[in-house]
Amino acid sequence: MSDSEYVPPKVWTWDKESGGRFANINRPISGATHEKELPVGKHPLQLYSLGTPNGIKVTILLEELLALGHEGAEYDAFLINIGDGSQFGSGFVEINPNSKIPALLDTSTDPSTRVFESGAILLYLAEKFGEFIPTDPSDRAECMSWLFWQMGSAPYLGGGFGHFYAYAPEKYEYPINRFAMEVKRQLDVLDRNLESREYLCGREYNISDIAVHSWYGTLVLNNAYNASEFLEVESYKHVGRWAKQIIERPAYKRGSLVNKKPNGPDDKSILERHDASDIKL
């Protein structure tokens, strides 16, 4: 056993920060840390989010719904800065007891409906407006399978590979290799499926594409975690074709800009969205 090998105690205790980029907000308990009401805008849907892969799923779908003429999909998108612990404010915890973005409040219902977890929000909105979700039972099951595949798989990409490759205070071979292997297996699953299909479920774009693209499209197109070369993402040709096709959709271009800090004068990202005119392409 090397001097640096960690020996777990019989009972784990929280006696120091875990280290890494998010050490200041990680904790082993839930609930609010401070009192803070959430702002409320003028539209039926109130979204509290950040432009991460999970966050843009919702804004992309909302922009798709608006493009189809669904006025009830108008939304206010308020920024929740997870870096400063805004997700632990009392108002946000009331909507999402898990303190993760995104969280949605639908004020068009009486009483208002809260929805948390990005996959649940996609499903809620797709069913509410009758769009981007198949009606045929078999096709719907395929859509649900890919949607839940993403919800179950992405933690290995973000919390596993991304954490140990890009954010952990030190790099260790075992966890990086373990999660790199799994991410490449996932990319191969997608690539084989997309070899014979235009979209994940066939010829129709739906919420499963929105969900999966937010993580895996971002990975192959945007050099997520600065790992494109390491993971050889260009070798997954069918994933790349599908990912490039989706980013050309006008609603994707709009929704992917929301709840993000602009990175330079040419970046059209916006911290909050309260009107269609806020997004300028």
N, C-alpha and C positions, 0 to 999 in steps of 0.2 A: 504493500500500500504506500503510495507516495505521500509526502508531507502535505500536499495540497488537496488530497482526496477528502471529500465531504462525508462525514459520518452523521446520518440523521439522528436526532435525539429520539427518545421514546415518545415524547409528546412535543409537537411543534408549538412554538410560541412566537408571537409577533414582537420582537424586541429591537428591530432595526429595519431601515428601508431596504427593499430588495435590490436596489441598484438599477441602473439602466435609465432609459429616456423617460419612462413613465413612473418612476419610483415615488414621486411626490404625490401621486393620486391613487396609488394602489393601496388597498387596505383589506383586511379579512372580514369586515362587517359591512352591512348595508344600512340604508337609511340616510336621512338628511344630515348634513354637517352645519347648515346655516339656514336661516329664514330668508327666502327670496321668492316673491311672486313672479309668475311668468307674464310677459307682455301679451296682449291680445290684440290682434288686428281686425280688419273689416271683413274678411272673407269667411266662407263656410268652413274651410279647413285650415287649422292652425298646426304648422309643422315646426318642431323644435329640433334642430339638427346641426350637422357639420358636414362639409363636403368631402367626407371619406368615402371609400367604396360602399359602405352600408348606407351612408347618407344620400349619395346621389341616386341610388336605386329609386327612392321615393320621388325626388324632384324630376327625374327623367320620366317616370310613369305619369306624374301629374302634367307635365308638358305634353306628353303624348295624348292624354285625355283632353286637354284644352285644344290641341290641334284638331281633334275630331269634333269640336264644338260643344263639349260638355261644360257649360257655365258653372255647374255645381262643383267642378274640380278647381275653381279658383282658390288660391291659397296664399297665406302669409308664411314665409319661411324665416324664422328667427334663429340667430346663431347661438349655439351652445358650445362654448369654448371648453372642451374637455381638459385642456392643458392647465386651466386655472381652477378646475373643480366645479364649474357651473352645473354639471350634471348631478351634483349633490345638494343643490338648492331645494328647498322644501316644495316649491311649485313643480319643479321637474320630477321630483321623486313621487309626487302625487299622481302624475301621469304615467311614469315608468318607475316602479319600485326597484327595478334592476339597475337604474342609473346608467343606462347606455343610450347613445343616440342611434337611430332617430326615434322620436315619439310624436304621435299624431293625436290631435283632438278634433273630432268632427262635431262642430257646433250646430249642424243642420238637423241633428236628432234631438229628441227631448226625452230624457236628459242627454247631454253631450256624451259622445262615445270616445273613450280613450283606446288607443291601439299602440302597443309597443312590440318591438322586434321587427326588423325590416321585412322579413318574409311575411309576417302576419299583416303588415301594413300593405304590402303589394297585393296580397290575396284579398284583403278587405276592400281596397279601392277597385280592383278588377271586378269583384262580385257586385259592388255597389253600382258601378257604371256599366256592367255587362260588356267589358272590353278586355282584350289581351288575355283572355282565359277561354279555353275551348269549352263548348257545350256538350259535345259528344263524350260519353263516359270514358271510353278508351283513350281518347285524345286528352281529356282532362287529367286522367291518371298519369299519362306520360308527362304532362306539364308539371303536375304536383311532384312527380318523382325527381325531375331535374331541379325544381325549386328547392326541395328539401335536400337534394344532393349538395347543392351549394351551401345551404345553411350548416350542413354537417361537415363539409369538406374544407371550407374557407378557414376555419380556425387552425388547421394544419399549415395553411399558407401564411396567414397573418401572425397569429399568436405563436405558431411553431417556427416555421422557417424564417419569416420576417423578423421575429424577435431575436432569435439566436444569430442570424446572419448580419442584421443591421443595427439592432438596438441594445443588445445585451452589453454590459460593461466590459466583458471579455469574450473572446471567440474560442469555442471549444469544438473539437472535431466531431465528437459523437453526436450531439444534438443537431449540428448543421448537416451532417451526412444523413442522419435519420429523417429529418424533415425535407431535405432536398430530394431524397429518394421518393418520398410520398408525394411531393408537389409534382415531380416529373411523372409519376404514375397517374396522377389526376389529369395532367395535361394530355397524357396519352389516351386516357378514357375519353376526354373531349374530342381529341383529334380523330380518333377512330369513329366516333359517333357522327362528327361533322363531315367525314369523308363522303358520306352518301346523303347528307341532309343540308339544306340551305341554312336552316336554323336548328336549334337543339331538338325540336319536336317534329321537324319536317319543313313544310313550305311556309308556315305561318309564324311570324314573330310574336312572342308572348312574354308574360312576366318571368318565365324561367330564363329567357335570354337576357332580360334586364338584370336579373339577380346575378347570374353567372358572369356576365360581361363586366359587371362593376368590379369584380375581383380578378378574373382571369384575362379579360380583355385588357384591363389596366396593366396586368403583369407582362403580357406579351408586346404591348405597344408603347408603354411609357417607362420601361426600365425600372419597374417597381423594385425597391430595396437595392437599386444599383446592381441587379443580379441577372440581367439579360444574358450576358456572356456565360456566367457561371452555370445557368440552367439551360443554356442553348435553346432559348425560346423560339428562335427563328426556325428550328427544325420541325416545329409543329405547324405545318403549312396550312392545314384546314382550320385550325384555331385562328391563325393569323388572318386568313381570308374572311372568316366570320366576324372577327373583331373589327377589321377595317370597314366592313360593310355596315356595321351598326353605328360606328362613329360618324357616318355620313348622314344619318337621320337628323332632320332639323330639331326634333324634340330632344335628341341626345345632346346636340350642341348647346341647346339652351339649358337643359336640366343639369348638365355636368358642370355648369359655371356657378351654381347657387351654393351659398354658405361657404365660400372660399375666400381667403385673402388674396388679392391680386399680387402676382409676382412680377412686378415691373410694369412700365407704362403701357405696354401692348397687351397685357393680360386683361381680358374682359370679365374675369371672375368678380362676383359680388358677394359681400358679406351677408346681406339679407335681400329677400325678394318680397315685395308687397304689391307689385303691379307688373303686368306684362312688359311695360315700357322700361322696367328696371334692367332688363336683359338686352344688351346691345351687341349684336353680332356684326 
